[in-house]
């Protein structure tokens, strides 16, 4: 009978109806295809593959750094701890759906007999007397002889203490809400992992760019020093005025300032990567130039169907949060109905150990009650309205996440479609500036042009070279950005079986 009581309670708890609205996946508030036009080119027509970061960032050195970062980064550890807590919280909330069984025990001693007891030394053996009044001889071999008292009384009882039957799905929907929250936390953890990989790839590219800028500053400083030496000789020979020397020295000191700045930038880049990785790493794993980076970063085509954005971790997180608020409506609605509680008691009692668990000593009882607050100034109805408003806010947040994702991908595609032409133009500009600088210096040496023409040509060349390096970095950054905003890295997904069960 007690087993049937518990089974019935559990069945009633798990077969509750749900008052939550039926969840309908929202229609994404964006167009089905990406923008088209001159800025986007034909690459937007390619299909989006299922990828991992190793297919985009192919350099083994960067892959090794990413592996270290995923193991050591503190943000990853915080996200993992938050996820573990969210999964455990699902089990905490789900426990309310089942009865709580409590067991208590007691023992009392009663000496109401008229017999007497005495210690007989040296005989050992077992005493006699009341029901359990006899004892066993101690270490010295004596025997305790009991009287006619009742002796020890034992009682053991257990039961279900005020268990509320989940007729209206209050606890089931609360569990569902927490489960969706845990899944949202898992998606947030994937966002952290995806962002870490993208941040490290960006820092790696920036380091390569700054290495190029450092080499450029070193070469410019050497050329400026040669120009100062030449101008000083011409000044001594009476061929050049002192203003030419001072202008040459300005170029030299500017180059030296840029050289010091680039050394600091390179050290800061290494510090950023050290923070992202969460540990020390070898300098041999860093790129020597931005050209190495571009050779290692593959392009990531975007699909014509914007539905691919629905697998972005932040969009997935927003939808799970929407699902959680939808379940919360069911919890609030269930509070509008009476609470039906079940209590049960089962136990055994005896004044003799030998009969403690005999059938005659066993007893059980069960009962139920219902309670409902008929007036609470509309608080429960208002709570339903609160839960609906939160659901509406979550829906708007979900739609905003989709729209923001669409805009980020469209912007990245626009960059991707124009960066090739920008890089070609930057390279042509550098080549023209280099030729102009070479001709201007020759004309100055032969006294055809003033030093100012040569100085302007050197400055233009330096600016063009820096601009070309910046454009190369922009191209590498665009590939990182597309990886980040499309958010489809299979390597950041949760391991199999790690998600909270959905039932």
C-alpha positions as CSV (number, residue, x, y, z in Angstrom):
1,X,0.0,0.0,0.0
2,X,2.7,2.6,0.8
3,X,4.4,1.8,-2.4
4,X,1.2,2.4,-4.3
5,X,0.8,5.7,-2.5
6,X,4.2,6.9,-3.5
7,X,3.8,5.7,-7.1
8,X,0.4,7.4,-7.4
9,X,1.8,10.6,-6.1
10,X,4.7,10.5,-8.6
11,X,2.4,9.7,-11.5
12,X,0.1,12.6,-10.6
13,X,3.2,14.9,-10.4
14,X,4.6,13.9,-13.8
15,X,1.3,13.9,-15.7
16,X,0.3,17.5,-15.0
17,X,-1.3,19.6,-17.6
18,X,0.5,22.7,-18.8
19,X,-0.9,26.2,-18.8
20,X,2.0,27.7,-20.8
21,X,1.2,29.0,-24.2
22,X,2.2,26.8,-27.1
23,X,5.6,28.0,-28.2
24,X,5.9,29.1,-31.9
25,X,9.3,29.8,-33.3
26,X,9.3,33.5,-34.4
27,X,9.8,34.4,-38.0
28,X,13.1,36.1,-38.4
29,X,12.5,39.9,-39.0
30,X,15.0,40.1,-41.9
31,X,15.0,39.3,-45.6
32,X,15.7,35.8,-46.8
33,X,18.8,36.8,-48.8
34,X,21.8,39.0,-48.2
35,X,22.0,42.5,-49.8
36,X,23.2,42.6,-53.4
37,X,25.0,45.2,-55.4
38,X,28.4,46.3,-56.4
39,X,29.8,46.3,-52.9
40,X,28.8,42.7,-52.3
41,X,30.0,41.0,-55.5
42,X,29.1,37.4,-56.4
43,X,30.6,35.8,-53.3
44,X,27.3,36.2,-51.5
45,X,25.8,33.5,-53.8
46,X,28.0,30.7,-52.2
47,X,26.5,28.3,-49.7
48,X,27.6,28.4,-46.1
49,X,29.5,25.2,-45.1
50,X,29.6,23.7,-41.6
51,X,33.1,24.7,-40.6
52,X,35.6,24.7,-37.7
53,X,38.2,27.4,-36.9
54,X,40.9,25.1,-38.2
55,X,39.5,25.3,-41.7
56,X,39.6,29.1,-41.6
57,X,42.7,29.8,-39.6
58,X,45.0,27.2,-41.2
59,X,48.4,28.1,-39.8
60,X,49.5,25.4,-37.3
61,X,51.1,28.0,-35.1
62,X,47.8,29.9,-34.6
63,X,45.9,26.6,-34.1
64,X,48.3,25.7,-31.3
65,X,47.7,29.1,-29.7
66,X,43.9,28.6,-30.0
67,X,44.1,25.2,-28.4
68,X,46.0,26.7,-25.5
69,X,43.6,29.5,-25.1
70,X,40.5,27.2,-25.0
71,X,42.2,25.3,-22.2
72,X,43.6,28.2,-20.1
73,X,41.5,31.3,-20.8
74,X,39.8,32.5,-17.6
75,X,36.7,33.8,-19.4
76,X,36.3,30.2,-20.7
77,X,36.6,28.9,-17.2
78,X,34.0,31.4,-15.9
79,X,31.6,30.4,-18.7
80,X,32.1,26.7,-17.9
81,X,31.4,27.3,-14.2
82,X,28.3,29.2,-15.0
83,X,27.1,26.5,-17.3
84,X,27.7,23.8,-14.6
85,X,25.7,25.8,-12.1
86,X,22.8,26.3,-14.6
87,X,22.7,22.6,-15.3
88,X,22.7,21.8,-11.6
89,X,19.9,24.3,-11.0
90,X,17.7,22.4,-13.4
91,X,17.9,19.4,-11.1
92,X,17.2,21.6,-8.1
93,X,14.0,22.9,-9.7
94,X,13.0,19.5,-11.1
95,X,13.1,18.0,-7.6
96,X,10.0,19.9,-6.6
97,X,8.0,17.7,-9.0
98,X,8.6,14.6,-6.8
99,X,7.5,13.7,-3.2
100,X,9.9,14.3,-0.4
101,X,10.3,11.3,1.9
102,X,11.3,11.9,5.5
103,X,12.3,9.3,8.1
104,X,12.4,9.9,11.9
105,X,13.3,7.5,14.7
106,X,13.1,7.6,18.5
107,X,14.1,5.4,21.4
108,X,12.9,5.7,25.0
109,X,13.7,3.6,28.1
110,X,11.1,2.8,30.7
111,X,11.7,1.1,34.1
112,X,8.3,0.5,35.7
113,X,8.9,-3.1,37.0
114,X,9.2,-4.2,40.6
115,X,12.2,-6.5,40.1
116,X,15.7,-5.7,41.0
117,X,19.0,-6.2,39.3
118,X,22.4,-7.1,40.6
119,X,25.9,-7.6,39.3
120,X,27.2,-11.2,39.9
121,X,31.0,-11.1,39.4
122,X,32.8,-13.7,37.4
123,X,29.9,-15.6,35.9
124,X,29.6,-14.0,32.4
125,X,26.6,-15.1,30.4
126,X,23.4,-13.4,29.6
127,X,21.1,-11.6,32.1
128,X,17.4,-12.2,32.5
129,X,14.5,-10.0,33.5
130,X,12.1,-7.7,31.5
131,X,11.5,-7.7,27.7
132,X,14.9,-6.4,26.9
133,X,16.0,-5.6,30.4
134,X,18.7,-8.2,30.4
135,X,22.3,-7.3,29.5
136,X,25.5,-8.9,28.5
137,X,28.4,-9.4,31.0
138,X,31.1,-6.7,30.9
139,X,34.8,-7.0,30.5
140,X,35.1,-8.4,34.0
141,X,32.8,-11.3,33.3
142,X,29.8,-10.2,35.4
143,X,26.1,-10.6,34.6
144,X,23.4,-8.0,34.9
145,X,20.2,-9.5,36.1
146,X,17.2,-7.3,35.2
147,X,13.9,-6.8,36.9
148,X,10.4,-7.0,35.5
149,X,10.4,-3.5,33.8
150,X,9.2,-2.8,30.3
151,X,12.8,-1.8,29.1
152,X,13.5,0.0,25.8
153,X,10.8,1.4,23.4
154,X,11.6,2.0,19.7
155,X,9.7,3.9,17.1
156,X,10.5,4.4,13.4
157,X,8.3,6.4,11.0
158,X,8.5,8.0,7.6
159,X,6.2,9.8,5.3
160,X,5.5,12.4,2.6
161,X,5.3,15.8,4.1
162,X,2.9,18.2,2.5
163,X,3.6,17.3,-1.2
164,X,1.7,19.5,-3.6
165,X,0.3,17.7,-6.6
166,X,1.3,19.5,-9.8
167,X,-2.2,19.3,-11.5
168,X,-1.7,22.6,-13.3
169,X,1.9,22.3,-14.4
170,X,3.4,24.9,-12.0
171,X,6.5,22.9,-11.2
172,X,6.7,21.3,-14.6
173,X,6.8,24.7,-16.3
174,X,9.2,26.0,-13.7
175,X,11.5,23.1,-14.6
176,X,11.1,23.8,-18.3
177,X,11.9,27.5,-17.8
178,X,15.1,26.6,-15.9
179,X,16.0,24.0,-18.5
180,X,15.7,26.7,-21.3
181,X,17.7,29.1,-19.1
182,X,20.5,26.4,-18.8
183,X,20.4,26.0,-22.6
184,X,20.7,29.8,-23.0
185,X,23.7,29.7,-20.7
186,X,25.3,27.0,-22.8
187,X,24.8,29.1,-25.9
188,X,26.4,32.0,-24.0
189,X,29.4,29.8,-23.3
190,X,29.6,29.0,-27.0
191,X,29.6,32.8,-27.7
192,X,32.5,33.2,-25.3
193,X,34.5,30.4,-27.1
194,X,33.7,31.8,-30.5
195,X,34.7,35.3,-29.4
196,X,37.9,34.0,-27.9
197,X,39.0,32.3,-31.1
198,X,38.1,35.4,-33.2
199,X,39.9,37.8,-30.7
200,X,43.0,35.7,-30.8
201,X,43.0,35.5,-34.6
202,X,42.6,39.3,-34.7
203,X,45.4,39.8,-32.2
204,X,47.6,37.4,-34.3
205,X,46.9,39.5,-37.4
206,X,47.6,42.8,-35.6
207,X,50.9,41.5,-34.4
208,X,51.9,40.6,-38.0
209,X,50.8,44.1,-39.1
210,X,52.8,45.8,-36.4
211,X,55.9,43.7,-37.3
212,X,55.6,45.1,-40.8
213,X,55.1,48.7,-39.4
214,X,58.2,48.2,-37.2
215,X,60.3,47.1,-40.1
216,X,59.0,50.0,-42.2
217,X,59.9,52.4,-39.4
218,X,63.4,50.9,-39.1
219,X,63.9,51.2,-42.9
220,X,62.6,54.8,-42.9
221,X,64.8,55.8,-40.0
222,X,67.9,54.4,-41.9
223,X,66.9,56.3,-45.1
224,X,66.3,59.5,-43.1
225,X,69.7,59.1,-41.5
226,X,71.3,58.8,-44.9
227,X,69.4,61.9,-46.1
228,X,70.6,63.9,-43.1
229,X,74.2,62.8,-43.8
230,X,74.0,63.7,-47.4
231,X,72.4,67.1,-46.7
232,X,75.1,67.9,-44.0
233,X,77.8,67.2,-46.6
234,X,76.1,69.4,-49.1
235,X,75.8,72.1,-46.5
236,X,79.5,71.9,-45.7
237,X,80.2,72.1,-49.4
238,X,78.1,75.2,-49.7
239,X,75.6,73.5,-52.1
240,X,72.6,73.2,-49.7
241,X,71.1,75.7,-47.3
242,X,70.8,75.0,-43.6
243,X,67.0,74.7,-44.0
244,X,67.5,71.5,-46.0
245,X,69.5,70.0,-43.1
246,X,66.8,70.9,-40.6
247,X,64.0,69.5,-42.8
248,X,66.0,66.2,-43.2
249,X,66.4,66.1,-39.4
250,X,62.7,66.5,-38.9
251,X,62.0,63.5,-41.1
252,X,64.6,61.5,-39.1
253,X,63.2,62.3,-35.7
254,X,59.7,61.6,-36.9
255,X,60.8,58.2,-38.1
256,X,62.6,57.5,-34.8
257,X,59.4,58.4,-32.9
258,X,57.4,56.0,-35.0
259,X,60.0,53.4,-34.4
260,X,59.7,53.7,-30.6
261,X,55.9,53.7,-30.9
262,X,55.9,50.5,-33.0
263,X,58.2,48.7,-30.5
264,X,55.7,49.5,-27.8
265,X,52.8,48.4,-30.0
266,X,54.4,45.1,-30.7
267,X,55.0,44.5,-26.9
268,X,51.3,45.4,-26.3
269,X,50.2,42.9,-29.0
270,X,52.1,40.2,-27.2
271,X,50.5,41.2,-23.9
272,X,47.0,40.9,-25.5
273,X,47.7,37.4,-26.8
274,X,49.2,36.4,-23.4
275,X,46.0,37.5,-21.7
276,X,43.8,35.7,-24.3
277,X,45.9,32.5,-24.1
278,X,45.9,32.6,-20.3
279,X,49.6,31.4,-20.2
280,X,53.0,32.1,-21.7
281,X,53.6,31.1,-25.3
282,X,56.6,30.9,-27.6
283,X,57.5,33.8,-29.8
284,X,58.1,31.3,-32.5
285,X,54.3,30.9,-32.8
286,X,53.9,34.5,-33.8
287,X,53.7,35.8,-37.5
288,X,56.6,37.7,-39.0
289,X,54.4,39.8,-41.3
290,X,50.9,40.6,-42.3
291,X,51.5,38.6,-45.6
292,X,52.0,35.5,-43.5
293,X,48.6,36.1,-41.9
294,X,46.8,36.6,-45.2
295,X,48.3,33.4,-46.5
296,X,47.0,31.6,-43.4
297,X,43.4,33.0,-43.3
298,X,41.0,31.5,-45.7
299,X,37.8,33.2,-46.9
300,X,34.4,32.2,-45.5
301,X,31.5,32.5,-48.0
302,X,28.1,33.5,-46.7
303,X,24.9,31.7,-47.8
304,X,22.2,33.4,-49.8
305,X,19.7,32.4,-47.1
306,X,19.9,34.5,-43.9
307,X,18.5,31.5,-41.9
308,X,22.1,30.6,-41.3
309,X,22.1,33.3,-38.6
310,X,19.7,31.2,-36.5
311,X,22.7,29.1,-35.5
312,X,24.7,32.0,-34.2
313,X,25.2,31.4,-30.4
314,X,23.9,34.8,-29.4
315,X,20.8,34.3,-31.5
316,X,20.3,30.8,-30.0
317,X,20.7,32.2,-26.5
318,X,18.0,34.8,-27.2
319,X,15.6,32.2,-28.4
320,X,16.2,30.0,-25.4
321,X,15.6,33.0,-23.1
322,X,12.3,33.5,-25.0
323,X,11.3,29.9,-24.5
324,X,12.1,30.3,-20.7
325,X,9.8,33.3,-20.4
326,X,7.1,31.5,-22.3
327,X,7.2,28.7,-19.7
328,X,7.1,31.3,-16.9
329,X,3.6,32.3,-18.2
330,X,2.5,28.7,-17.4
331,X,3.9,29.0,-13.9
332,X,2.1,32.3,-13.3
333,X,-1.2,30.9,-14.7
334,X,-0.9,27.8,-12.4
335,X,-0.9,30.1,-9.4
336,X,-4.5,31.1,-10.3
337,X,-5.7,27.7,-9.4
338,X,-6.0,25.9,-6.0
339,X,-3.0,24.1,-4.4
340,X,-3.8,20.5,-3.8
341,X,-1.4,18.8,-1.3
342,X,-1.0,15.2,-0.4
343,X,0.4,13.9,2.9
344,X,1.2,10.4,3.9
345,X,2.6,8.6,6.9
346,X,3.9,5.1,7.3
347,X,5.9,3.6,10.2
348,X,6.6,0.9,12.7
349,X,6.5,1.0,16.5
350,X,7.3,-1.7,19.1
351,X,8.8,-2.1,22.6
352,X,10.8,-5.1,21.6
353,X,13.6,-5.3,19.0
354,X,12.5,-8.7,17.9
355,X,9.1,-7.5,16.7
356,X,10.1,-4.0,15.5
357,X,9.6,-4.9,11.8
358,X,6.9,-7.4,12.1
359,X,3.6,-7.0,10.2
360,X,1.6,-6.2,13.3
361,X,3.9,-3.3,14.2
362,X,3.4,-1.6,10.8
363,X,0.9,1.2,10.2
364,X,0.3,3.8,7.5
365,X,-2.1,6.7,6.8
366,X,-2.6,9.2,4.0
367,X,-4.5,12.4,3.5
368,X,-5.0,15.3,1.1
369,X,-6.1,18.9,1.4
370,X,-6.8,21.8,-1.0
371,X,-6.2,25.5,-0.3
372,X,-7.0,28.6,-2.3
373,X,-6.7,32.2,-1.5
374,X,-10.0,33.7,-2.8
375,X,-8.8,37.3,-2.5
376,X,-5.3,38.8,-2.9
377,X,-6.1,42.1,-4.6
378,X,-5.5,40.8,-8.1
379,X,-1.9,39.9,-7.4
380,X,-1.9,36.6,-9.2
381,X,-3.6,38.0,-12.3
382,X,-1.1,40.8,-12.3
383,X,1.7,38.3,-12.1
384,X,0.4,36.6,-15.3
385,X,0.5,40.0,-17.0
386,X,4.1,40.5,-15.8
387,X,5.1,37.2,-17.2
388,X,3.4,38.0,-20.5
389,X,5.2,41.4,-20.7
390,X,8.5,39.7,-20.0
391,X,7.8,37.2,-22.8
392,X,7.1,40.1,-25.2
393,X,10.3,41.8,-24.2
394,X,12.2,38.6,-24.7
395,X,10.6,38.3,-28.2
396,X,11.7,41.8,-29.1
397,X,15.2,41.0,-27.8
398,X,15.3,37.9,-30.0
399,X,14.2,39.8,-33.0
400,X,16.8,42.5,-32.3
401,X,19.5,39.9,-32.0
402,X,18.5,38.5,-35.4
403,X,18.4,42.0,-37.0
404,X,21.8,42.9,-35.4
405,X,23.3,39.7,-36.7
406,X,22.0,40.4,-40.2
407,X,23.4,43.9,-40.2
408,X,26.8,42.7,-39.0
409,X,27.1,40.0,-41.7
410,X,25.9,42.5,-44.4
411,X,28.5,45.0,-43.3
412,X,31.2,42.3,-43.4
413,X,30.1,41.2,-46.8
414,X,30.2,44.8,-48.1
415,X,33.8,45.0,-46.9
416,X,34.7,41.7,-48.4
417,X,33.4,42.8,-51.7
418,X,35.5,46.0,-51.9
419,X,38.7,45.1,-50.0
420,X,40.2,43.4,-53.1
421,X,40.0,46.7,-55.1
422,X,41.2,48.7,-52.1
423,X,44.3,46.5,-51.7
424,X,45.1,46.7,-55.4
425,X,44.8,50.5,-55.3
426,X,47.0,50.7,-52.2
427,X,49.7,48.5,-53.9
428,X,49.6,50.7,-57.0
429,X,49.8,53.8,-54.9
430,X,52.9,52.5,-53.0
431,X,54.6,51.6,-56.3
432,X,54.0,55.1,-57.7
433,X,55.1,56.8,-54.5
434,X,58.3,54.7,-54.5
435,X,59.1,55.6,-58.1
436,X,58.4,59.3,-57.3
437,X,60.7,59.3,-54.3
438,X,63.5,57.7,-56.2
439,X,63.3,60.2,-59.1
440,X,62.9,63.2,-56.7
441,X,66.0,62.1,-54.8
442,X,68.0,61.8,-58.0
443,X,66.9,65.2,-59.2
444,X,67.9,66.7,-55.8
445,X,71.3,65.1,-55.9
446,X,72.0,66.6,-59.4
447,X,70.6,70.0,-58.3
448,X,67.6,69.9,-60.6
449,X,64.9,70.1,-57.8
450,X,64.9,71.7,-54.3
451,X,65.2,69.4,-51.3
452,X,61.5,70.1,-50.4
453,X,60.4,68.1,-53.4
454,X,62.5,65.1,-52.3
455,X,61.2,65.5,-48.8
456,X,57.6,65.5,-49.9
457,X,58.2,62.4,-52.0
458,X,59.7,60.6,-49.0
459,X,56.7,61.5,-46.8
460,X,54.2,60.4,-49.4
461,X,56.0,57.0,-49.8
462,X,56.0,56.5,-46.1
463,X,52.3,57.2,-45.9
464,X,51.5,55.0,-48.8
465,X,53.5,52.1,-47.3
466,X,51.7,52.4,-44.0
467,X,48.3,52.6,-45.8
468,X,49.0,49.4,-47.7
469,X,49.9,47.6,-44.5
470,X,46.7,48.9,-42.9
471,X,44.7,47.7,-45.9
472,X,46.2,44.2,-45.6
473,X,45.3,44.1,-42.0
474,X,41.8,45.2,-42.8
475,X,41.5,42.3,-45.3
476,X,42.7,39.8,-42.6
477,X,40.3,41.4,-40.0
478,X,37.4,41.1,-42.5
479,X,38.0,37.3,-42.6
480,X,38.1,37.2,-38.8
481,X,34.9,39.2,-38.7
482,X,33.0,37.0,-41.1
483,X,34.0,34.0,-39.0
484,X,32.7,35.8,-35.9
485,X,29.4,37.1,-37.2
486,X,28.3,34.0,-39.1
487,X,28.9,32.1,-35.8
488,X,28.8,28.6,-37.3
489,X,31.9,27.0,-35.8
490,X,31.1,23.3,-35.1
491,X,34.2,23.2,-32.7
492,X,32.5,25.5,-30.2
493,X,29.4,23.3,-29.8
494,X,28.6,21.5,-26.6
495,X,30.0,18.0,-26.3
496,X,27.4,15.2,-27.0
497,X,25.2,14.5,-24.0
498,X,26.2,17.7,-22.2
499,X,22.9,19.5,-22.7
500,X,20.2,19.4,-20.0
501,X,17.7,16.8,-20.9
502,X,14.5,18.1,-22.5
503,X,11.5,16.3,-21.2
